[in-house]
Amino acid sequence: MKLFDELKWRGLIDNVTSPELEEKLNNGGLTFYIGTDPTGDSLHIGHYSSLLCAKRLKEHGHHPLMLVGGATGFIGDPKATGERSMLTKEVLEHNYHCLSKQIEELFGFEMVNNLDWTKDITIIDFLRDIGKLFNVSYMMNKETVKRRLESGISYTEFSYMILQAHDFLHLYEEKGCTLQIGGQDQWGNITSGLELIRKKHGADVECYGLTMPLITKADGTKFGKSETGTVWLDKNKTSAYEMYQFLLNSEDEKVIDYLKKLTFLKKEEIDTLEECVKTAPHLREAQKALAKEVVTFLHGENEYNKAIKISEALFKGDVKTLSSEEASDALKGFEKREVADHITLTEALVSSGIASSKREAREWIKGNSIQVNGEKITDVDFVVSSEHALCHKDTLIKRGKRNYFVITQK
């Protein structure tokens, strides 16, 4: 399967600016760029598919440039819900260095920062040399701007399109970059860059744009949020175990789509897993394969094995076998309920809201339904103390087979 056909099979092509791009991609040798702004100090799982697509191109002989927008981060790409909060210079610099380090370590791309070629441009030069080439009516028809006209958009965010177009022009002139790739919401910005290059260098310039579909859940909402918040690629923000569990819980209707976009598994392997989803969905073989591929790529085999160990310990109730670090990771995904220290298990169950009454709590305890840190407790007067916590001051309560709660003692 040629590269372009593989990208189509994986569902990674939303739109291209020219049919000529198919042959260019298949032949290799293009310098292309993909960008992100340093709005956070880590990428999240929503970024992952686009960066993997860039890696796929790299492995087929193309040269990637990874732009982290030290300049555009000051401005903010218009979003549908309203104006972005302005980040300080210090925060942007910190985020830039964190993202650059993360991307270089994970993907090995050449890094570029648009602040380097933007910071010394005067407002007069910008308006004369760049702004003069943009028609306001043209800009207002772009989807990123059009969707904000009713609610209002600042001139600052309105100008974002011009800055991103200038990035493409600069990289074309200085790096020989002839392709920009991005999410489908970047189509307007990408085509604006192509128009700017053509106005500067002639209509016959061979430059291209490619957009990728956004990854969604079965209900159409964005993929990448768990019950505890954003799923980050930095394991200090989202542990390998949390990432593993998030992917393991992927919907049957979407898991094959995720396998195509988020892994390097071949068509034959994914076809086999698709058959497993149809014939034995309860085994969750596709979800396990997805979790293994992503966690291993991001964090390595040791972190993947640690995630498996934590999962099995929680399933079997054998949490005492976990190290302090593993126990900390295991408890991150649970809501923590604060209770007093040195109280009976009956009081802890009621005070934390796990049980609705002392009578209910006693029935659960006497009925062998309650475990504390993996140990079954049948004594209603058993004292729960932070001295015997599983991790720090956190104690894991299990009711029945699948109900887990974490209590933190003051």
C-alpha positions as CSV (number, residue, x, y, z in Angstrom):
1,M,0.0,0.0,0.0
2,K,1.4,3.4,-1.0
3,L,1.6,6.2,1.6
4,F,-1.4,8.2,0.3
5,D,-3.5,5.1,0.2
6,E,-2.5,4.1,3.7
7,L,-3.3,7.6,5.0
8,K,-6.8,7.3,3.4
9,W,-7.3,3.8,4.8
10,R,-6.4,5.1,8.3
11,G,-8.8,7.9,7.9
12,L,-6.1,10.5,8.2
13,I,-7.0,12.7,5.2
14,D,-9.9,15.2,5.5
15,N,-8.9,17.4,2.6
16,V,-6.0,18.3,0.3
17,T,-5.4,21.5,-1.7
18,S,-4.4,19.7,-4.9
19,P,-4.7,16.2,-6.4
20,E,-1.0,16.5,-7.3
21,L,-0.2,16.0,-3.6
22,E,-0.9,12.2,-3.8
23,E,2.1,11.6,-6.1
24,K,4.3,14.0,-4.1
25,L,3.5,12.1,-0.9
26,N,4.1,8.7,-2.4
27,N,7.5,9.8,-3.9
28,G,8.9,11.2,-0.6
29,G,11.4,14.1,-0.3
30,L,9.0,17.0,0.8
31,T,9.9,19.3,3.6
32,F,6.6,19.9,5.5
33,Y,5.6,21.5,8.8
34,I,3.0,21.0,11.5
35,G,2.4,23.5,14.3
36,T,1.0,23.9,17.7
37,D,0.9,26.8,20.1
38,P,2.4,26.6,23.6
39,T,-0.9,27.1,25.5
40,G,0.0,24.2,27.9
41,D,3.2,22.6,29.2
42,S,2.4,19.3,27.6
43,L,0.7,17.9,24.5
44,H,-2.5,15.9,25.1
45,I,-3.9,12.8,23.5
46,G,-5.8,15.0,21.0
47,H,-2.5,16.1,19.5
48,Y,-1.2,12.6,19.2
49,S,-2.8,11.5,15.9
50,S,-1.6,14.6,14.0
51,L,2.0,14.1,15.3
52,L,1.9,10.4,14.4
53,C,0.8,11.4,10.9
54,A,3.8,13.6,10.7
55,K,6.0,10.7,11.9
56,R,4.4,8.4,9.2
57,L,5.5,11.0,6.6
58,K,9.0,11.1,8.1
59,E,9.3,7.3,7.8
60,H,8.3,7.6,4.1
61,G,11.2,9.9,3.3
62,H,9.7,13.4,4.1
63,H,11.4,15.9,6.4
64,P,9.2,17.3,9.2
65,L,9.5,20.7,10.8
66,M,7.7,21.0,14.1
67,L,6.7,24.6,14.8
68,V,5.9,25.6,18.4
69,G,4.4,29.0,18.2
70,G,6.2,31.3,20.5
71,A,4.7,34.2,18.6
72,T,1.3,33.0,17.7
73,G,0.9,31.8,21.3
74,F,0.8,35.5,22.3
75,I,-2.2,36.0,20.0
76,G,-4.4,32.8,20.2
77,D,-6.1,30.9,17.4
78,P,-9.8,31.9,17.3
79,K,-11.9,29.2,19.0
80,A,-15.7,28.8,18.5
81,T,-16.6,29.5,22.2
82,G,-14.9,33.0,22.5
83,E,-11.7,34.9,23.1
84,R,-8.7,33.0,24.6
85,S,-7.1,34.2,27.8
86,M,-3.9,36.0,27.2
87,L,-0.8,34.1,28.6
88,T,2.2,35.9,30.1
89,K,5.6,35.9,28.4
90,E,7.0,33.8,31.3
91,V,4.2,31.1,31.0
92,L,4.7,30.9,27.2
93,E,8.4,30.6,27.5
94,H,8.1,27.8,30.0
95,N,5.5,26.0,27.9
96,Y,7.6,26.4,24.8
97,H,10.6,24.7,26.4
98,C,8.5,21.9,27.9
99,L,6.8,21.2,24.5
100,S,10.0,21.4,22.5
101,K,11.7,18.9,24.9
102,Q,8.7,16.5,24.8
103,I,8.4,16.5,21.0
104,E,12.1,16.1,20.4
105,E,12.2,13.1,22.8
106,L,9.1,11.4,21.4
107,F,9.3,12.2,17.7
108,G,12.8,13.5,16.9
109,F,11.5,16.3,14.7
110,E,13.4,19.5,13.8
111,M,12.0,22.3,16.0
112,V,11.3,25.8,14.9
113,N,9.9,28.8,16.8
114,N,8.0,31.5,14.9
115,L,9.0,34.1,17.5
116,D,12.5,33.9,16.0
117,W,11.3,35.5,12.7
118,T,8.4,37.5,14.0
119,K,9.7,39.4,17.0
120,D,11.7,42.0,15.0
121,I,9.1,42.8,12.4
122,T,7.8,46.4,12.9
123,I,4.0,47.1,12.8
124,I,4.6,49.2,9.7
125,D,6.5,46.5,7.8
126,F,3.9,43.9,8.8
127,L,1.0,46.0,7.5
128,R,2.8,47.0,4.3
129,D,4.5,43.8,3.4
130,I,2.0,41.2,4.6
131,G,-1.3,42.8,5.6
132,K,-1.6,44.5,2.3
133,L,-1.8,41.1,0.6
134,F,-4.9,40.0,2.6
135,N,-8.4,41.0,1.6
136,V,-10.7,41.4,4.7
137,S,-13.7,39.9,2.8
138,Y,-11.5,36.8,2.1
139,M,-10.6,36.5,5.7
140,M,-14.1,36.9,7.0
141,N,-15.2,34.0,4.8
142,K,-12.8,31.6,6.5
143,E,-14.6,29.3,8.9
144,T,-12.4,30.1,11.9
145,V,-13.4,33.7,11.6
146,K,-17.0,33.3,10.3
147,R,-18.1,31.3,13.3
148,R,-17.1,34.1,15.6
149,L,-18.6,37.1,13.8
150,E,-21.9,37.0,15.6
151,S,-20.4,36.8,19.1
152,G,-17.6,39.1,18.2
153,I,-13.8,38.7,17.6
154,S,-11.0,40.9,18.6
155,Y,-8.6,42.3,16.0
156,T,-5.8,40.4,17.8
157,E,-7.4,37.0,17.1
158,F,-8.6,38.1,13.7
159,S,-5.0,38.7,12.7
160,Y,-3.9,35.2,13.7
161,M,-4.6,33.9,10.2
162,I,-2.1,36.4,8.8
163,L,0.6,35.4,11.3
164,Q,0.2,31.7,10.5
165,A,0.2,32.4,6.8
166,H,3.5,34.4,7.3
167,D,5.0,31.3,9.0
168,F,4.3,29.2,5.9
169,L,5.9,31.9,3.7
170,H,9.0,32.1,5.9
171,L,9.5,28.4,6.0
172,Y,9.0,28.1,2.3
173,E,11.7,30.8,1.7
174,E,14.1,29.7,4.4
175,K,13.6,25.9,4.6
176,G,12.2,24.9,1.3
177,C,9.0,23.9,3.0
178,T,6.2,23.1,0.5
179,L,3.6,21.4,2.6
180,Q,1.7,22.2,5.8
181,I,-0.4,19.6,7.6
182,G,-2.9,20.2,10.4
183,G,-6.3,19.4,11.9
184,Q,-9.4,20.1,9.8
185,D,-10.0,23.2,11.8
186,Q,-6.8,24.6,10.3
187,W,-8.0,24.5,6.6
188,G,-8.6,28.3,6.5
189,N,-5.2,29.1,8.0
190,I,-3.3,26.7,5.7
191,T,-5.0,27.9,2.5
192,S,-4.3,31.5,3.5
193,G,-0.6,30.6,3.7
194,L,-0.7,29.1,0.3
195,E,-2.3,32.2,-1.1
196,L,0.4,34.4,0.5
197,I,3.2,32.3,-1.0
198,R,1.6,32.5,-4.5
199,K,1.2,36.3,-4.2
200,K,4.8,36.6,-3.2
201,H,6.3,34.0,-5.6
202,G,3.9,33.4,-8.4
203,A,0.8,31.4,-9.0
204,D,2.7,28.3,-10.3
205,V,4.5,27.7,-7.0
206,E,4.2,24.0,-6.0
207,C,3.0,24.2,-2.4
208,Y,0.3,22.2,-0.7
209,G,-1.9,21.7,2.3
210,L,-3.3,18.6,4.0
211,T,-5.8,18.5,6.8
212,M,-6.7,15.5,9.1
213,P,-10.1,14.8,10.7
214,L,-10.4,15.5,14.4
215,I,-10.7,12.4,16.5
216,T,-14.1,12.0,18.2
217,K,-16.0,9.7,20.5
218,A,-19.1,7.9,19.4
219,D,-21.3,10.8,20.4
220,G,-19.3,13.2,18.2
221,T,-17.6,15.0,21.1
222,K,-13.8,15.5,21.1
223,F,-11.7,12.5,22.1
224,G,-9.2,13.1,24.8
225,K,-11.1,13.8,28.1
226,S,-11.4,11.4,30.9
227,E,-13.5,11.6,34.1
228,T,-10.6,13.3,35.8
229,G,-9.8,15.8,33.0
230,T,-7.5,16.1,30.0
231,V,-5.4,13.0,29.1
232,W,-1.8,14.4,28.8
233,L,1.2,12.8,27.1
234,D,3.4,13.8,30.0
235,K,3.4,10.9,32.4
236,N,3.8,13.3,35.4
237,K,0.4,14.8,34.5
238,T,-1.3,11.6,33.3
239,S,0.4,8.4,34.5
240,A,1.0,5.5,32.1
241,Y,-1.7,3.6,34.2
242,E,-4.2,6.4,33.7
243,M,-3.5,6.5,30.0
244,Y,-3.8,2.7,29.8
245,Q,-7.2,2.7,31.6
246,F,-8.4,5.6,29.4
247,L,-7.7,3.7,26.2
248,L,-8.9,0.4,27.6
249,N,-12.3,2.0,28.1
250,S,-12.5,3.0,24.4
251,E,-16.0,2.4,22.9
252,D,-16.4,-0.7,20.7
253,E,-17.8,1.5,17.9
254,K,-14.6,3.7,17.8
255,V,-11.7,1.5,18.9
256,I,-10.8,0.3,15.3
257,D,-10.8,4.0,14.2
258,Y,-8.4,4.7,17.1
259,L,-6.2,1.7,16.2
260,K,-5.8,3.0,12.6
261,K,-5.0,6.6,13.7
262,L,-3.1,6.1,16.9
263,T,-0.9,3.0,16.2
264,F,1.5,1.7,13.6
265,L,-0.2,-1.7,13.5
266,K,-0.6,-3.0,9.9
267,K,-3.9,-3.5,8.1
268,E,-3.9,-7.3,8.6
269,E,-3.4,-6.9,12.4
270,I,-6.2,-4.3,12.7
271,D,-8.5,-6.4,10.5
272,T,-8.0,-9.3,12.9
273,L,-8.8,-7.1,15.9
274,E,-11.9,-5.8,14.1
275,E,-13.1,-9.3,13.8
276,C,-12.5,-9.8,17.6
277,V,-14.7,-6.8,18.3
278,K,-17.5,-8.3,16.3
279,T,-17.3,-11.9,17.6
280,A,-16.0,-11.5,21.2
281,P,-16.3,-7.8,22.3
282,H,-16.2,-8.8,26.0
283,L,-12.5,-9.8,25.6
284,R,-11.6,-6.3,24.7
285,E,-8.7,-7.5,22.6
286,A,-8.7,-4.3,20.4
287,Q,-8.8,-2.0,23.4
288,K,-5.9,-3.9,25.0
289,A,-3.9,-3.7,21.8
290,L,-4.6,0.1,21.5
291,A,-3.5,0.7,25.1
292,K,-0.4,-1.4,24.7
293,E,0.7,0.4,21.5
294,V,0.1,3.9,22.7
295,V,1.5,3.5,26.2
296,T,4.6,1.7,25.0
297,F,5.3,4.3,22.3
298,L,4.9,7.2,24.7
299,H,6.4,5.8,27.9
300,G,8.2,2.6,27.1
301,E,7.7,-1.1,27.9
302,N,8.5,-0.8,31.6
303,E,5.7,1.8,32.1
304,Y,3.3,-0.4,30.1
305,N,4.2,-3.4,32.3
306,K,3.7,-1.2,35.4
307,A,0.2,-0.2,34.2
308,I,-0.6,-3.9,33.7
309,K,0.6,-4.7,37.2
310,I,-1.5,-1.9,38.7
311,S,-4.6,-3.0,36.8
312,E,-4.2,-6.6,37.9
313,A,-3.6,-5.6,41.5
314,L,-6.8,-3.6,41.6
315,F,-8.8,-6.3,39.9
316,K,-7.6,-8.9,42.3
317,G,-7.7,-6.6,45.3
318,D,-4.0,-7.3,45.9
319,V,-2.9,-3.7,46.2
320,K,-0.5,-4.4,49.0
321,T,1.9,-5.7,46.4
322,L,2.2,-2.2,44.8
323,S,5.2,0.1,45.5
324,S,4.5,3.5,46.9
325,E,4.8,5.1,43.4
326,E,2.6,2.4,41.8
327,A,0.0,2.9,44.6
328,S,0.0,6.6,44.0
329,D,-0.6,6.1,40.3
330,A,-3.4,3.6,41.1
331,L,-5.3,6.1,43.2
332,K,-5.0,9.1,40.9
333,G,-8.1,8.1,38.9
334,F,-10.4,8.0,41.8
335,E,-12.3,10.8,43.5
336,K,-10.9,11.5,46.9
337,R,-13.3,11.9,49.8
338,E,-12.1,13.6,53.0
339,V,-12.9,12.1,56.4
340,A,-11.5,12.4,59.9
341,D,-8.5,10.4,61.1
342,H,-8.7,7.4,63.5
343,I,-12.4,6.6,63.0
344,T,-14.2,3.3,62.6
345,L,-14.8,1.8,59.2
346,T,-18.6,2.2,59.8
347,E,-18.1,5.9,60.4
348,A,-15.7,6.3,57.5
349,L,-18.2,4.7,55.1
350,V,-21.0,7.1,56.2
351,S,-18.8,10.2,56.5
352,S,-17.4,9.8,53.0
353,G,-20.9,9.2,51.5
354,I,-20.1,5.7,50.4
355,A,-22.9,4.4,52.6
356,S,-26.1,6.3,53.2
357,S,-26.4,5.2,56.9
358,K,-24.6,3.3,59.6
359,R,-27.0,0.5,59.3
360,E,-26.2,0.1,55.6
361,A,-22.5,0.3,56.4
362,R,-22.7,-2.4,59.0
363,E,-24.6,-4.7,56.7
364,W,-21.9,-4.3,54.0
365,I,-19.1,-5.0,56.5
366,K,-20.8,-8.0,58.0
367,G,-21.7,-9.3,54.6
368,N,-18.0,-9.5,53.5
369,S,-18.6,-6.7,50.9
370,I,-15.9,-4.3,52.1
371,Q,-12.1,-4.3,51.5
372,V,-9.7,-1.8,53.0
373,N,-6.4,-1.6,51.0
374,G,-7.1,-5.0,49.6
375,E,-7.9,-6.7,52.9
376,K,-11.5,-7.9,53.6
377,I,-12.8,-6.4,56.8
378,T,-15.8,-7.9,58.7
379,D,-15.3,-6.0,62.0
380,V,-17.7,-3.0,62.1
381,D,-15.4,-1.3,64.8
382,F,-12.3,-1.7,62.7
383,V,-10.3,1.6,63.0
384,V,-9.3,3.3,59.7
385,S,-6.2,5.4,60.3
386,S,-3.8,7.4,58.1
387,E,-1.0,5.5,59.8
388,H,-2.1,2.4,57.8
389,A,-2.9,4.3,54.6
390,L,-2.0,2.8,51.2
391,C,-0.3,5.9,50.0
392,H,0.3,9.2,51.9
393,K,-3.0,9.6,53.7
394,D,-5.1,7.9,51.1
395,T,-6.9,4.6,51.8
396,L,-8.5,2.5,49.1
397,I,-12.0,1.2,49.9
398,K,-13.6,-1.5,47.7
399,R,-17.2,-2.4,47.9
400,G,-18.3,-5.5,46.1
401,K,-16.4,-6.4,42.9
402,R,-16.1,-3.1,41.0
403,N,-16.9,-0.2,43.3
404,Y,-13.7,1.7,44.4
405,F,-13.4,4.7,46.6
406,V,-10.5,6.6,48.0
407,I,-10.7,8.3,51.4
408,T,-8.2,10.9,52.6
409,Q,-7.8,11.4,56.3
410,K,-7.2,14.8,57.8
